[in-house]
Amino acid sequence: MRMTDYIQAVKRDLRDQHGFTPCPGSSKDELLFDNVPDGEYPMTINGRLDYGRLDNGSIHSLLQFQRTKNGGGVMEEFEKAMIEAVWFSMRVIRDNILGLKVKEAQTKGDGSLLTRVDLESEQAGFRVLQEHFPGIPVLREESGLSKGSGRWVFLYDPIDGTRPFLSGTSTSTVICALYDRQIGAIMGVVIGDPSYGRVWSAFNGAGCKLSVLDMASGSLLRSDNCLAWQGDLQHKSLVLYECSHAFSRGNRQILTDENVRKLHSLLQPTVTLQNYGSNGLHHALVANGADFVGGAITVAMGGPWDCGGVIAVLEAGGICAAFRMTYDRQLEPREPLDPFSYDILVVANKPDTLLFLCDCLLKCLR
């Protein structure tokens, strides 16, 4: 029995340097500590996130999705509906690119921007999800949680990157993630790129794929599997980083301006930094596996939907780490697939990259 992948590397290399106290069983080569009580635990089984029961030393997988009447899997049904919802939102955005001015946007309480297109895109996707799964609630960035109950909840960001959208930059995305409240983990995600018709989809145990849709009809033009780049970091390697200023969540400061400056100074001698203004695009590009795309750092989470792409990175063979910033400004490791539990997400193509990025993040707080 093992905990999920991010702690496997972080514990061994950063525990002694930075004083981490990881959860039991968090190293790739160590079993759980003795006397762990029987019960249900999130864990990695056969390399995939699962939900297992420890019973007198035996481990049993509980994550068995029931099959629908037509023989298709529940995950496949979710994927179809989520792609359809994202496509409808993408069309709304595409129809309005370059059509708005900054003066038409409102500033929300967290400093981010809101336009009528955000609302129209959200409603378009929400309508599709409700048609397919009327009993499942949708947590929407602009309108909050809809009615519903049960194990599942959709997380929906109708425009991830409103500022780039307003400036006419073609880097905004739509994010629809599937969250399992029983496990406390993202189990699937669809990330849509309205400018080019690209759609990344990843579901637990099914890998990550990039599809290109016809934006007029929604029909599939082509599809390929994604595999994260496996090269070593070098100066021309790209690290995607969406925060260029201090950011707070509630009354907790995440990074100060000084932390941001220091983090930049630690990263820039080794890698090239780039900010496309969309966490969804950053995570999709790491999963996509183009040469020299090494990782991404998210330190300005507007909501859990911003990190739905974590499962795309993991399913493409990448590795991730997540942290909560405590009130005394210490980093607590958290489960990357549970975006409700953390403030900072680091995704990478391979363990060495993750360790470098996490080390820079920790040093910038000293």
C-alpha positions as CSV (number, residue, x, y, z in Angstrom):
1,M,0.0,0.0,0.0
2,R,1.4,3.4,-1.0
3,M,0.3,7.0,-0.9
4,T,0.1,8.9,-4.2
5,D,3.0,9.7,-6.4
6,Y,3.9,13.2,-5.4
7,I,5.0,12.3,-1.8
8,Q,7.1,9.4,-3.0
9,A,9.8,11.7,-4.3
10,V,9.3,14.7,-2.0
11,K,9.7,12.7,1.2
12,R,13.0,11.1,0.4
13,D,14.7,14.2,-0.9
14,L,13.1,17.1,1.0
15,R,12.2,15.7,4.4
16,D,15.7,16.1,5.9
17,Q,16.4,19.4,4.2
18,H,13.1,21.1,5.0
19,G,11.6,19.3,7.9
20,F,8.6,17.6,6.2
21,T,6.6,15.2,8.3
22,P,4.9,13.1,5.6
23,C,1.9,10.8,6.1
24,P,2.6,7.1,6.8
25,G,3.6,5.1,3.8
26,S,4.5,8.1,1.8
27,S,7.7,6.8,0.3
28,K,7.9,4.7,-2.9
29,D,10.1,2.1,-1.1
30,E,8.5,2.0,2.4
31,L,5.4,0.3,3.5
32,L,3.0,1.8,5.9
33,F,4.0,2.1,9.5
34,D,3.0,-0.7,11.9
35,N,-0.4,-0.7,13.7
36,V,-2.3,1.3,11.1
37,P,-6.0,0.7,11.9
38,D,-8.2,-1.1,9.5
39,G,-10.3,1.2,7.4
40,E,-10.7,2.9,4.0
41,Y,-7.8,5.0,2.7
42,P,-6.9,6.8,-0.6
43,M,-3.9,5.0,-2.1
44,T,-2.1,4.1,-5.2
45,I,-2.9,0.6,-6.4
46,N,-1.1,-0.7,-9.5
47,G,0.2,2.8,-10.2
48,R,-3.3,4.4,-10.2
49,L,-5.2,6.4,-7.5
50,D,-7.7,4.1,-5.9
51,Y,-9.7,3.8,-2.7
52,G,-8.8,0.7,-0.7
53,R,-9.7,-1.0,2.5
54,L,-7.1,-2.2,4.9
55,D,-8.4,-5.3,6.6
56,N,-6.1,-7.4,8.8
57,G,-3.1,-6.6,6.6
58,S,-4.9,-7.3,3.3
59,I,-5.7,-4.5,0.8
60,H,-8.9,-4.5,-1.2
61,S,-9.8,-2.1,-4.0
62,L,-13.1,-0.3,-3.6
63,L,-13.0,1.8,-6.7
64,Q,-15.1,-0.4,-9.0
65,F,-17.3,1.6,-11.3
66,Q,-20.6,0.0,-12.1
67,R,-21.4,-0.4,-15.7
68,T,-24.3,1.2,-17.5
69,K,-27.1,-0.8,-19.3
70,N,-25.5,-0.4,-22.7
71,G,-22.2,-1.9,-21.5
72,G,-20.3,1.4,-21.4
73,G,-18.5,2.6,-18.3
74,V,-19.7,5.3,-16.1
75,M,-16.5,7.2,-16.7
76,E,-17.1,7.0,-20.5
77,E,-20.5,8.5,-20.0
78,F,-19.1,11.3,-17.9
79,E,-16.4,12.0,-20.5
80,K,-18.9,12.3,-23.3
81,A,-21.1,14.7,-21.4
82,M,-18.1,16.8,-20.2
83,I,-16.7,17.1,-23.7
84,E,-20.0,18.2,-25.0
85,A,-20.4,20.8,-22.2
86,V,-16.9,22.2,-22.8
87,W,-17.5,22.3,-26.5
88,F,-20.6,24.5,-26.1
89,S,-18.7,26.8,-23.8
90,M,-15.8,27.0,-26.3
91,R,-18.2,28.1,-29.0
92,V,-19.5,30.9,-26.8
93,I,-15.9,32.1,-26.2
94,R,-14.9,31.7,-29.8
95,D,-17.8,33.8,-31.0
96,N,-16.7,36.6,-28.7
97,I,-13.0,36.7,-29.1
98,L,-11.9,40.2,-29.7
99,G,-15.5,41.3,-29.2
100,L,-15.1,42.9,-25.8
101,K,-13.2,45.7,-24.2
102,V,-11.7,45.7,-20.7
103,K,-14.1,48.4,-19.7
104,E,-17.0,46.0,-20.2
105,A,-15.6,43.7,-17.4
106,Q,-16.4,43.8,-13.7
107,T,-13.8,43.3,-11.0
108,K,-14.7,40.5,-8.6
109,G,-13.8,40.5,-4.9
110,D,-10.6,38.5,-5.5
111,G,-9.4,41.0,-8.2
112,S,-10.2,38.7,-11.1
113,L,-12.4,39.9,-13.9
114,L,-16.0,38.9,-14.9
115,T,-17.7,39.5,-18.3
116,R,-21.0,38.5,-19.7
117,V,-19.2,35.9,-21.8
118,D,-18.1,34.2,-18.6
119,L,-21.7,33.9,-17.6
120,E,-22.9,32.8,-21.0
121,S,-20.2,30.2,-21.3
122,E,-21.0,28.9,-17.8
123,Q,-24.7,28.6,-18.6
124,A,-24.0,26.8,-21.9
125,G,-21.9,24.2,-20.2
126,F,-24.1,23.9,-17.1
127,R,-27.1,23.2,-19.3
128,V,-25.4,20.2,-21.0
129,L,-24.3,18.7,-17.7
130,Q,-27.7,19.0,-16.2
131,E,-29.3,17.4,-19.2
132,H,-27.0,14.4,-18.9
133,F,-26.8,14.2,-15.1
134,P,-29.6,16.2,-13.5
135,G,-28.9,14.9,-10.0
136,I,-25.2,15.8,-9.9
137,P,-24.4,19.2,-8.6
138,V,-22.1,21.6,-10.5
139,L,-19.7,23.9,-8.6
140,R,-19.5,26.9,-11.0
141,E,-16.9,29.6,-10.7
142,E,-19.4,32.4,-11.3
143,S,-22.7,31.0,-9.9
144,G,-21.7,28.6,-7.1
145,L,-23.0,25.2,-6.3
146,S,-26.2,24.0,-8.1
147,K,-28.7,21.7,-6.5
148,G,-27.9,18.0,-6.3
149,S,-26.4,15.4,-4.0
150,G,-24.4,12.2,-4.0
151,R,-20.9,11.0,-4.6
152,W,-20.0,13.2,-7.6
153,V,-19.7,16.9,-8.3
154,F,-18.6,18.7,-11.4
155,L,-16.2,21.6,-11.1
156,Y,-16.7,24.2,-13.9
157,D,-14.6,27.1,-15.0
158,P,-16.3,28.7,-18.0
159,I,-13.3,30.9,-18.9
160,D,-10.0,30.1,-17.3
161,G,-8.0,33.2,-18.2
162,T,-10.5,36.1,-18.5
163,R,-7.7,38.6,-18.7
164,P,-6.0,37.0,-21.7
165,F,-9.5,36.6,-23.3
166,L,-10.1,40.4,-22.9
167,S,-6.8,41.2,-24.4
168,G,-7.4,39.0,-27.5
169,T,-4.8,36.5,-26.5
170,S,-5.7,32.9,-27.6
171,T,-4.7,31.2,-24.3
172,S,-7.9,31.0,-22.4
173,T,-9.5,27.5,-21.7
174,V,-12.6,25.9,-20.3
175,I,-12.2,23.5,-17.5
176,C,-14.7,20.8,-16.4
177,A,-13.4,18.4,-13.7
178,L,-15.2,15.5,-12.1
179,Y,-14.7,15.3,-8.3
180,D,-15.4,12.2,-6.2
181,R,-16.6,13.3,-2.8
182,Q,-16.3,9.8,-1.4
183,I,-12.6,9.6,-2.1
184,G,-11.8,13.3,-2.0
185,A,-10.1,13.4,-5.4
186,I,-10.4,14.6,-9.0
187,M,-11.3,11.5,-11.1
188,G,-11.5,13.1,-14.5
189,V,-11.0,16.4,-16.4
190,V,-11.8,17.9,-19.8
191,I,-9.9,21.1,-20.8
192,G,-10.9,22.9,-23.9
193,D,-9.0,25.4,-26.0
194,P,-11.6,27.5,-27.9
195,S,-9.1,29.2,-30.2
196,Y,-7.8,26.0,-31.8
197,G,-10.5,23.4,-31.0
198,R,-8.2,21.3,-28.9
199,V,-9.6,19.3,-26.1
200,W,-7.6,17.4,-23.5
201,S,-9.4,14.7,-21.5
202,A,-8.1,12.4,-18.8
203,F,-9.8,10.0,-16.5
204,N,-8.5,7.8,-13.7
205,G,-6.7,4.8,-15.1
206,A,-7.6,5.7,-18.8
207,G,-4.6,7.9,-19.7
208,C,-4.7,11.4,-21.2
209,K,-5.5,12.2,-24.7
210,L,-5.6,15.3,-27.0
211,S,-8.5,15.5,-29.4
212,V,-9.2,18.2,-32.0
213,L,-12.9,19.0,-32.6
214,D,-14.6,20.7,-35.5
215,M,-15.8,23.9,-33.8
216,A,-18.8,24.1,-36.1
217,S,-20.2,20.6,-35.5
218,G,-18.3,19.2,-32.5
219,S,-17.2,16.2,-34.5
220,L,-13.9,14.6,-33.8
221,L,-11.2,15.4,-36.3
222,R,-8.3,13.5,-34.7
223,S,-7.1,12.2,-31.4
224,D,-3.8,11.2,-29.9
225,N,-2.5,9.9,-26.6
226,C,-0.5,12.3,-24.4
227,L,2.8,11.5,-22.7
228,A,4.7,14.0,-20.6
229,W,8.2,14.9,-21.9
230,Q,10.8,12.8,-20.2
231,G,13.9,15.0,-20.8
232,D,16.1,16.7,-18.2
233,L,15.7,20.4,-17.3
234,Q,18.0,22.8,-19.1
235,H,17.9,26.5,-19.7
236,K,15.6,26.3,-22.7
237,S,13.2,24.1,-20.7
238,L,9.8,25.7,-20.1
239,V,8.2,26.1,-16.7
240,L,4.7,27.6,-16.8
241,Y,4.0,30.0,-13.9
242,E,0.8,31.9,-13.6
243,C,1.4,34.3,-10.7
244,S,3.5,37.5,-11.2
245,H,2.3,39.3,-8.0
246,A,1.3,38.6,-4.4
247,F,-1.9,36.5,-3.9
248,S,-4.1,35.8,-0.9
249,R,-6.9,33.3,-0.2
250,G,-9.4,34.5,2.3
251,N,-7.2,36.1,5.0
252,R,-4.2,33.9,4.3
253,Q,-1.3,35.3,2.3
254,I,0.0,32.7,-0.2
255,L,3.0,34.4,-1.7
256,T,4.2,37.9,-1.0
257,D,5.7,40.2,-3.7
258,E,9.1,39.4,-2.2
259,N,8.4,35.7,-2.3
260,V,7.4,36.0,-6.0
261,R,10.6,38.0,-6.8
262,K,12.7,35.4,-5.0
263,L,11.0,32.5,-6.7
264,H,11.6,34.0,-10.1
265,S,15.3,34.6,-9.3
266,L,15.7,31.0,-8.2
267,L,14.0,29.5,-11.3
268,Q,15.3,31.8,-14.1
269,P,19.0,30.7,-14.1
270,T,17.9,27.2,-14.9
271,V,14.7,27.4,-16.9
272,T,12.6,29.7,-19.0
273,L,9.5,31.0,-17.4
274,Q,6.3,31.6,-19.3
275,N,2.8,32.7,-18.2
276,Y,-0.2,32.0,-20.6
277,G,-2.7,33.2,-18.0
278,S,-4.6,29.9,-17.8
279,N,-3.8,27.1,-15.3
280,G,-5.9,24.8,-17.4
281,L,-3.6,25.4,-20.4
282,H,-0.5,25.1,-18.3
283,H,-1.5,21.7,-17.0
284,A,-2.6,20.6,-20.4
285,L,0.7,21.6,-22.0
286,V,2.7,19.7,-19.4
287,A,0.6,16.6,-20.1
288,N,0.8,17.2,-23.8
289,G,4.5,16.3,-23.7
290,A,6.1,18.8,-26.2
291,D,9.9,18.8,-26.0
292,F,11.3,20.9,-23.1
293,V,8.0,21.6,-21.3
294,G,9.1,20.6,-17.8
295,G,6.4,21.7,-15.4
296,A,4.0,24.3,-14.0
297,I,3.5,26.1,-10.7
298,T,0.1,27.3,-9.6
299,V,0.1,29.7,-6.6
300,A,-3.0,31.7,-7.4
301,M,-5.9,29.3,-7.2
302,G,-9.2,31.1,-7.7
303,G,-11.0,27.8,-6.9
304,P,-10.7,24.0,-7.1
305,W,-11.5,24.0,-10.8
306,D,-8.1,25.7,-11.5
307,C,-6.3,22.5,-10.6
308,G,-8.6,20.0,-12.3
309,G,-5.8,19.5,-14.9
310,V,-3.7,17.7,-12.2
311,I,-5.1,14.4,-13.3
312,A,-4.2,15.1,-16.9
313,V,-0.5,15.4,-15.9
314,L,-0.6,12.2,-13.8
315,E,-2.4,10.2,-16.5
316,A,0.3,11.4,-19.0
317,G,3.0,10.0,-16.8
318,G,3.9,13.2,-14.9
319,I,4.2,13.8,-11.2
320,C,2.7,16.4,-8.9
321,A,3.0,17.9,-5.4
322,A,0.5,20.1,-3.5
323,F,0.8,22.3,-0.4
324,R,-1.4,24.2,1.9
325,M,0.0,27.5,3.3
326,T,-0.5,27.6,7.0
327,Y,-1.2,30.8,9.0
328,D,2.4,30.8,10.2
329,R,3.5,30.5,6.6
330,Q,4.7,26.9,6.5
331,L,3.9,24.5,3.6
332,E,2.0,21.4,4.5
333,P,2.0,18.6,1.9
334,R,-1.5,17.7,0.6
335,E,-3.0,15.2,-1.9
336,P,-2.7,16.8,-5.3
337,L,-5.9,15.2,-6.6
338,D,-7.9,17.0,-3.9
339,P,-7.9,20.7,-4.9
340,F,-10.1,21.6,-2.0
341,S,-7.3,20.8,0.4
342,Y,-4.4,23.0,-0.9
343,D,-3.3,26.4,-2.1
344,I,-0.3,25.6,-4.3
345,L,0.1,22.9,-7.0
346,V,3.4,21.9,-8.7
347,V,3.2,19.6,-11.7
348,A,6.2,18.2,-13.5
349,N,7.3,15.9,-16.2
350,K,9.5,13.7,-13.9
351,P,10.6,13.4,-10.3
352,D,13.9,15.4,-10.7
353,T,12.0,18.3,-12.2
354,L,9.4,18.2,-9.3
355,L,12.1,18.2,-6.7
356,F,13.8,21.2,-8.3
357,L,10.6,23.2,-8.5
358,C,9.5,22.3,-4.9
359,D,13.0,23.2,-3.6
360,C,12.8,26.6,-5.3
361,L,9.3,27.1,-3.8
362,L,10.5,26.3,-0.3
363,K,13.6,28.5,-0.6
364,C,11.6,31.5,-1.7
365,L,9.7,31.4,1.7
366,R,12.9,31.6,3.8
